[in-house]
Structure formats: structure tokens, C-alpha cells
Amino acid sequence: MEVITIENIAIIKSKKLSIKEDRFVVIDIDTGELLDDGRGYGYKSEEKAQKAFNFKNHYYHISQLNKI
């Protein structure tokens, strides 16, 4: 199983999902593989895509790690 790091991902606007409004997905930069598309709907903002990906993959902000 390949380890995915924050440095290997990109949030991009999906042309396919952005019909009425912009939708964003998470991809692997190295392979171009789609990692998260919000159950096929995409995310309404880049920030929401990043937060969802981080939550699903247990990546936390450094300030939150001190609270654990």
C-alpha cells in the first residue's frame, strides 16, 4: 500500500462535475489518480476538499496534535 502524503496531493477544479457551479476534487500529483471526489459530487471549495481529505486520512493540523 502506497503512503500518500500532503505533498503528493492537489486540489483541482473538476470540469466534469462543474456544470452549474465549480466543484473540486483531490488527486495524486504523481499518478493523476483521483483520491477523493466527495461521493461523485465534488466539493464546493478547495478548502472543503482539503478538510474532508485530511479528516478521512487522519491528517490533523499541527495545533490540534498538541491537544490529543
Backbone as XML, in Angstrom:
<?xml version="1.0"?>
<chain id="A" units="angstrom">
  <residue number="1" name="MET">
    <atom name="N" x="0.840" y="-1.177" z="0.000"/>
    <atom name="CA" x="0.000" y="0.000" z="0.000"/>
    <atom name="C" x="0.889" y="1.246" z="0.000"/>
  </residue>
  <residue number="2" name="GLU">
    <atom name="N" x="0.637" y="2.136" z="-0.915"/>
    <atom name="CA" x="1.427" y="3.360" z="-1.037"/>
    <atom name="C" x="0.958" y="4.388" z="-0.013"/>
  </residue>
  <residue number="3" name="VAL">
    <atom name="N" x="1.916" y="5.028" z="0.610"/>
    <atom name="CA" x="1.599" y="6.072" z="1.584"/>
    <atom name="C" x="1.416" y="7.387" z="0.841"/>
  </residue>
  <residue number="4" name="ILE">
    <atom name="N" x="0.305" y="8.053" z="1.093"/>
    <atom name="CA" x="0.018" y="9.337" z="0.455"/>
    <atom name="C" x="0.311" y="10.434" z="1.460"/>
  </residue>
  <residue number="5" name="THR">
    <atom name="N" x="1.116" y="11.390" z="1.050"/>
    <atom name="CA" x="1.442" y="12.497" z="1.938"/>
    <atom name="C" x="0.782" y="13.766" z="1.419"/>
  </residue>
  <residue number="6" name="ILE">
    <atom name="N" x="0.720" y="14.760" z="2.257"/>
    <atom name="CA" x="0.119" y="16.043" z="1.881"/>
    <atom name="C" x="0.833" y="16.629" z="0.669"/>
  </residue>
  <residue number="7" name="GLU">
    <atom name="N" x="2.149" y="16.413" z="0.568"/>
    <atom name="CA" x="2.914" y="16.971" z="-0.541"/>
    <atom name="C" x="2.544" y="16.341" z="-1.880"/>
  </residue>
  <residue number="8" name="ASN">
    <atom name="N" x="1.984" y="15.132" z="-1.858"/>
    <atom name="CA" x="1.663" y="14.410" z="-3.090"/>
    <atom name="C" x="0.270" y="14.691" z="-3.628"/>
  </residue>
  <residue number="9" name="ILE">
    <atom name="N" x="-0.512" y="15.528" z="-2.955"/>
    <atom name="CA" x="-1.884" y="15.739" z="-3.410"/>
    <atom name="C" x="-2.081" y="17.143" z="-3.966"/>
  </residue>
  <residue number="10" name="ALA">
    <atom name="N" x="-3.111" y="17.254" z="-4.797"/>
    <atom name="CA" x="-3.505" y="18.560" z="-5.331"/>
    <atom name="C" x="-5.018" y="18.621" z="-5.360"/>
  </residue>
  <residue number="11" name="ILE">
    <atom name="N" x="-5.548" y="19.802" z="-5.150"/>
    <atom name="CA" x="-6.991" y="20.029" z="-5.245"/>
    <atom name="C" x="-7.200" y="20.778" z="-6.551"/>
  </residue>
  <residue number="12" name="ILE">
    <atom name="N" x="-8.003" y="20.192" z="-7.415"/>
    <atom name="CA" x="-8.230" y="20.814" z="-8.718"/>
    <atom name="C" x="-9.722" y="20.958" z="-8.993"/>
  </residue>
  <residue number="13" name="LYS">
    <atom name="N" x="-10.047" y="21.879" z="-9.879"/>
    <atom name="CA" x="-11.431" y="22.055" z="-10.315"/>
    <atom name="C" x="-11.745" y="20.945" z="-11.312"/>
  </residue>
  <residue number="14" name="SER">
    <atom name="N" x="-12.845" y="20.251" z="-11.091"/>
    <atom name="CA" x="-13.261" y="19.172" z="-11.977"/>
    <atom name="C" x="-14.154" y="19.726" z="-13.081"/>
  </residue>
  <residue number="15" name="LYS">
    <atom name="N" x="-13.717" y="19.574" z="-14.318"/>
    <atom name="CA" x="-14.531" y="20.037" z="-15.448"/>
    <atom name="C" x="-15.819" y="19.223" z="-15.553"/>
  </residue>
  <residue number="16" name="LYS">
    <atom name="N" x="-15.720" y="17.941" z="-15.273"/>
    <atom name="CA" x="-16.877" y="17.048" z="-15.386"/>
    <atom name="C" x="-17.963" y="17.372" z="-14.351"/>
  </residue>
  <residue number="17" name="LEU">
    <atom name="N" x="-17.554" y="17.699" z="-13.139"/>
    <atom name="CA" x="-18.518" y="17.951" z="-12.061"/>
    <atom name="C" x="-18.953" y="19.406" z="-11.962"/>
  </residue>
  <residue number="18" name="SER">
    <atom name="N" x="-18.238" y="20.305" z="-12.618"/>
    <atom name="CA" x="-18.529" y="21.744" z="-12.524"/>
    <atom name="C" x="-19.498" y="22.180" z="-13.616"/>
  </residue>
  <residue number="19" name="ILE">
    <atom name="N" x="-20.716" y="21.691" z="-13.554"/>
    <atom name="CA" x="-21.705" y="22.038" z="-14.578"/>
    <atom name="C" x="-22.382" y="23.362" z="-14.243"/>
  </residue>
  <residue number="20" name="LYS">
    <atom name="N" x="-23.011" y="23.448" z="-13.086"/>
    <atom name="CA" x="-23.691" y="24.687" z="-12.684"/>
    <atom name="C" x="-22.799" y="25.571" z="-11.820"/>
  </residue>
  <residue number="21" name="GLU">
    <atom name="N" x="-21.972" y="24.963" z="-11.010"/>
    <atom name="CA" x="-21.060" y="25.716" z="-10.147"/>
    <atom name="C" x="-19.751" y="24.940" z="-10.039"/>
  </residue>
  <residue number="22" name="ASP">
    <atom name="N" x="-18.702" y="25.626" z="-9.612"/>
    <atom name="CA" x="-17.387" y="24.996" z="-9.501"/>
    <atom name="C" x="-17.405" y="23.877" z="-8.469"/>
  </residue>
  <residue number="23" name="ARG">
    <atom name="N" x="-16.775" y="22.747" z="-8.818"/>
    <atom name="CA" x="-16.622" y="21.613" z="-7.913"/>
    <atom name="C" x="-15.169" y="21.167" z="-7.954"/>
  </residue>
  <residue number="24" name="PHE">
    <atom name="N" x="-14.661" y="20.761" z="-6.797"/>
    <atom name="CA" x="-13.253" y="20.426" z="-6.664"/>
    <atom name="C" x="-13.068" y="18.984" z="-6.212"/>
  </residue>
  <residue number="25" name="VAL">
    <atom name="N" x="-11.963" y="18.372" z="-6.645"/>
    <atom name="CA" x="-11.620" y="17.003" z="-6.282"/>
    <atom name="C" x="-10.158" y="16.962" z="-5.840"/>
  </residue>
  <residue number="26" name="VAL">
    <atom name="N" x="-9.791" y="15.867" z="-5.173"/>
    <atom name="CA" x="-8.420" y="15.670" z="-4.709"/>
    <atom name="C" x="-7.769" y="14.609" z="-5.585"/>
  </residue>
  <residue number="27" name="ILE">
    <atom name="N" x="-6.577" y="14.920" z="-6.105"/>
    <atom name="CA" x="-5.855" y="13.958" z="-6.940"/>
    <atom name="C" x="-4.440" y="13.752" z="-6.411"/>
  </residue>
  <residue number="28" name="ASP">
    <atom name="N" x="-3.839" y="12.629" z="-6.810"/>
    <atom name="CA" x="-2.433" y="12.350" z="-6.531"/>
    <atom name="C" x="-1.617" y="12.999" z="-7.640"/>
  </residue>
  <residue number="29" name="ILE">
    <atom name="N" x="-0.687" y="13.867" z="-7.294"/>
    <atom name="CA" x="0.103" y="14.593" z="-8.288"/>
    <atom name="C" x="0.955" y="13.646" z="-9.124"/>
  </residue>
  <residue number="30" name="ASP">
    <atom name="N" x="1.557" y="12.650" z="-8.489"/>
    <atom name="CA" x="2.483" y="11.759" z="-9.185"/>
    <atom name="C" x="1.791" y="10.861" z="-10.203"/>
  </residue>
  <residue number="31" name="THR">
    <atom name="N" x="0.628" y="10.315" z="-9.847"/>
    <atom name="CA" x="-0.039" y="9.344" z="-10.721"/>
    <atom name="C" x="-1.254" y="9.905" z="-11.452"/>
  </residue>
  <residue number="32" name="GLY">
    <atom name="N" x="-1.793" y="11.022" z="-10.972"/>
    <atom name="CA" x="-3.010" y="11.570" z="-11.560"/>
    <atom name="C" x="-4.266" y="10.858" z="-11.083"/>
  </residue>
  <residue number="33" name="GLU">
    <atom name="N" x="-4.105" y="9.930" z="-10.148"/>
    <atom name="CA" x="-5.226" y="9.150" z="-9.620"/>
    <atom name="C" x="-6.161" y="10.030" z="-8.797"/>
  </residue>
  <residue number="34" name="LEU">
    <atom name="N" x="-7.450" y="9.842" z="-8.998"/>
    <atom name="CA" x="-8.462" y="10.545" z="-8.218"/>
    <atom name="C" x="-8.518" y="9.922" z="-6.829"/>
  </residue>
  <residue number="35" name="LEU">
    <atom name="N" x="-8.289" y="10.722" z="-5.803"/>
    <atom name="CA" x="-8.266" y="10.218" z="-4.432"/>
    <atom name="C" x="-9.573" y="10.459" z="-3.696"/>
  </residue>
  <residue number="36" name="ASP">
    <atom name="N" x="-10.230" y="11.579" z="-3.976"/>
    <atom name="CA" x="-11.478" y="11.906" z="-3.281"/>
    <atom name="C" x="-12.307" y="12.834" z="-4.157"/>
  </residue>
  <residue number="37" name="ASP">
    <atom name="N" x="-13.532" y="12.416" z="-4.428"/>
    <atom name="CA" x="-14.417" y="13.249" z="-5.245"/>
    <atom name="C" x="-15.725" y="13.571" z="-4.541"/>
  </residue>
  <residue number="38" name="GLY">
    <atom name="N" x="-15.736" y="13.445" z="-3.231"/>
    <atom name="CA" x="-16.945" y="13.783" z="-2.469"/>
    <atom name="C" x="-18.150" y="12.969" z="-2.901"/>
  </residue>
  <residue number="39" name="ARG">
    <atom name="N" x="-17.966" y="11.658" z="-2.975"/>
    <atom name="CA" x="-19.032" y="10.729" z="-3.380"/>
    <atom name="C" x="-19.598" y="11.036" z="-4.762"/>
  </residue>
  <residue number="40" name="GLY">
    <atom name="N" x="-18.743" y="11.491" z="-5.645"/>
    <atom name="CA" x="-19.171" y="11.748" z="-7.014"/>
    <atom name="C" x="-19.737" y="13.129" z="-7.265"/>
  </residue>
  <residue number="41" name="TYR">
    <atom name="N" x="-19.861" y="13.941" z="-6.224"/>
    <atom name="CA" x="-20.418" y="15.285" z="-6.368"/>
    <atom name="C" x="-19.355" y="16.378" z="-6.371"/>
  </residue>
  <residue number="42" name="GLY">
    <atom name="N" x="-18.160" y="16.073" z="-5.887"/>
    <atom name="CA" x="-17.123" y="17.084" z="-5.756"/>
    <atom name="C" x="-17.388" y="17.945" z="-4.534"/>
  </residue>
  <residue number="43" name="TYR">
    <atom name="N" x="-16.452" y="18.830" z="-4.260"/>
    <atom name="CA" x="-16.570" y="19.743" z="-3.125"/>
    <atom name="C" x="-16.775" y="21.156" z="-3.634"/>
  </residue>
  <residue number="44" name="LYS">
    <atom name="N" x="-17.530" y="21.956" z="-2.895"/>
    <atom name="CA" x="-17.859" y="23.318" z="-3.330"/>
    <atom name="C" x="-16.682" y="24.274" z="-3.249"/>
  </residue>
  <residue number="45" name="SER">
    <atom name="N" x="-15.668" y="23.943" z="-2.464"/>
    <atom name="CA" x="-14.496" y="24.817" z="-2.373"/>
    <atom name="C" x="-13.242" y="23.967" z="-2.198"/>
  </residue>
  <residue number="46" name="GLU">
    <atom name="N" x="-12.112" y="24.560" z="-2.507"/>
    <atom name="CA" x="-10.834" y="23.879" z="-2.321"/>
    <atom name="C" x="-10.602" y="23.594" z="-0.836"/>
  </residue>
  <residue number="47" name="GLU">
    <atom name="N" x="-10.991" y="24.534" z="0.008"/>
    <atom name="CA" x="-10.815" y="24.371" z="1.449"/>
    <atom name="C" x="-11.617" y="23.183" z="1.975"/>
  </residue>
  <residue number="48" name="LYS">
    <atom name="N" x="-12.859" y="23.031" z="1.518"/>
    <atom name="CA" x="-13.687" y="21.915" z="1.973"/>
    <atom name="C" x="-13.136" y="20.580" z="1.482"/>
  </residue>
  <residue number="49" name="ALA">
    <atom name="N" x="-12.591" y="20.559" z="0.277"/>
    <atom name="CA" x="-11.980" y="19.339" z="-0.246"/>
    <atom name="C" x="-10.776" y="18.952" z="0.601"/>
  </residue>
  <residue number="50" name="GLN">
    <atom name="N" x="-9.952" y="19.932" z="0.948"/>
    <atom name="CA" x="-8.761" y="19.679" z="1.769"/>
    <atom name="C" x="-9.149" y="19.184" z="3.152"/>
  </residue>
  <residue number="51" name="LYS">
    <atom name="N" x="-10.128" y="19.829" z="3.774"/>
    <atom name="CA" x="-10.563" y="19.430" z="5.116"/>
    <atom name="C" x="-11.125" y="18.009" z="5.117"/>
  </residue>
  <residue number="52" name="ALA">
    <atom name="N" x="-11.933" y="17.680" z="4.123"/>
    <atom name="CA" x="-12.523" y="16.345" z="4.049"/>
    <atom name="C" x="-11.443" y="15.290" z="3.836"/>
  </residue>
  <residue number="53" name="PHE">
    <atom name="N" x="-10.502" y="15.577" z="2.944"/>
    <atom name="CA" x="-9.420" y="14.629" z="2.688"/>
    <atom name="C" x="-8.580" y="14.423" z="3.946"/>
  </residue>
  <residue number="54" name="ASN">
    <atom name="N" x="-8.257" y="15.502" z="4.627"/>
    <atom name="CA" x="-7.475" y="15.401" z="5.864"/>
    <atom name="C" x="-8.209" y="14.575" z="6.913"/>
  </residue>
  <residue number="55" name="PHE">
    <atom name="N" x="-9.501" y="14.807" z="7.063"/>
    <atom name="CA" x="-10.294" y="14.074" z="8.046"/>
    <atom name="C" x="-10.343" y="12.587" z="7.704"/>
  </residue>
  <residue number="56" name="LYS">
    <atom name="N" x="-10.604" y="12.274" z="6.454"/>
    <atom name="CA" x="-10.716" y="10.876" z="6.033"/>
    <atom name="C" x="-9.401" y="10.121" z="6.163"/>
  </residue>
  <residue number="57" name="ASN">
    <atom name="N" x="-8.285" y="10.833" z="6.064"/>
    <atom name="CA" x="-6.973" y="10.197" z="6.104"/>
    <atom name="C" x="-6.210" y="10.474" z="7.394"/>
  </residue>
  <residue number="58" name="HIS">
    <atom name="N" x="-6.906" y="11.016" z="8.385"/>
    <atom name="CA" x="-6.348" y="11.258" z="9.720"/>
    <atom name="C" x="-5.155" y="12.201" z="9.713"/>
  </residue>
  <residue number="59" name="TYR">
    <atom name="N" x="-5.172" y="13.181" z="8.809"/>
    <atom name="CA" x="-4.174" y="14.245" z="8.846"/>
    <atom name="C" x="-4.775" y="15.362" z="9.680"/>
  </residue>
  <residue number="60" name="TYR">
    <atom name="N" x="-4.027" y="15.845" z="10.645"/>
    <atom name="CA" x="-4.528" y="16.891" z="11.517"/>
    <atom name="C" x="-3.602" y="18.092" z="11.468"/>
  </residue>
  <residue number="61" name="HIS">
    <atom name="N" x="-4.152" y="19.228" z="11.726"/>
    <atom name="CA" x="-3.350" y="20.447" z="11.804"/>
    <atom name="C" x="-2.433" y="20.340" z="13.020"/>
  </residue>
  <residue number="62" name="ILE">
    <atom name="N" x="-1.242" y="20.849" z="12.911"/>
    <atom name="CA" x="-0.253" y="20.737" z="13.978"/>
    <atom name="C" x="-0.789" y="21.258" z="15.310"/>
  </residue>
  <residue number="63" name="SER">
    <atom name="N" x="-1.559" y="22.332" z="15.296"/>
    <atom name="CA" x="-2.088" y="22.878" z="16.550"/>
    <atom name="C" x="-3.058" y="21.911" z="17.215"/>
  </residue>
  <residue number="64" name="GLN">
    <atom name="N" x="-3.723" y="21.069" z="16.436"/>
    <atom name="CA" x="-4.650" y="20.097" z="17.004"/>
    <atom name="C" x="-3.907" y="18.909" z="17.606"/>
  </residue>
  <residue number="65" name="LEU">
    <atom name="N" x="-2.706" y="18.610" z="17.110"/>
    <atom name="CA" x="-1.953" y="17.478" z="17.636"/>
    <atom name="C" x="-1.559" y="17.697" z="19.093"/>
  </residue>
  <residue number="66" name="ASN">
    <atom name="N" x="-1.322" y="18.923" z="19.465"/>
    <atom name="CA" x="-0.945" y="19.225" z="20.843"/>
    <atom name="C" x="-2.093" y="18.975" z="21.812"/>
  </residue>
  <residue number="67" name="LYS">
    <atom name="N" x="-3.324" y="18.977" z="21.321"/>
    <atom name="CA" x="-4.494" y="18.782" z="22.174"/>
    <atom name="C" x="-4.793" y="17.306" z="22.410"/>
  </residue>
  <residue number="68" name="ILE">
    <atom name="N" x="-4.214" y="16.438" z="21.604"/>
    <atom name="CA" x="-4.510" y="14.995" z="21.714"/>
    <atom name="C" x="-3.766" y="14.395" z="22.880"/>
  </residue>
</chain>
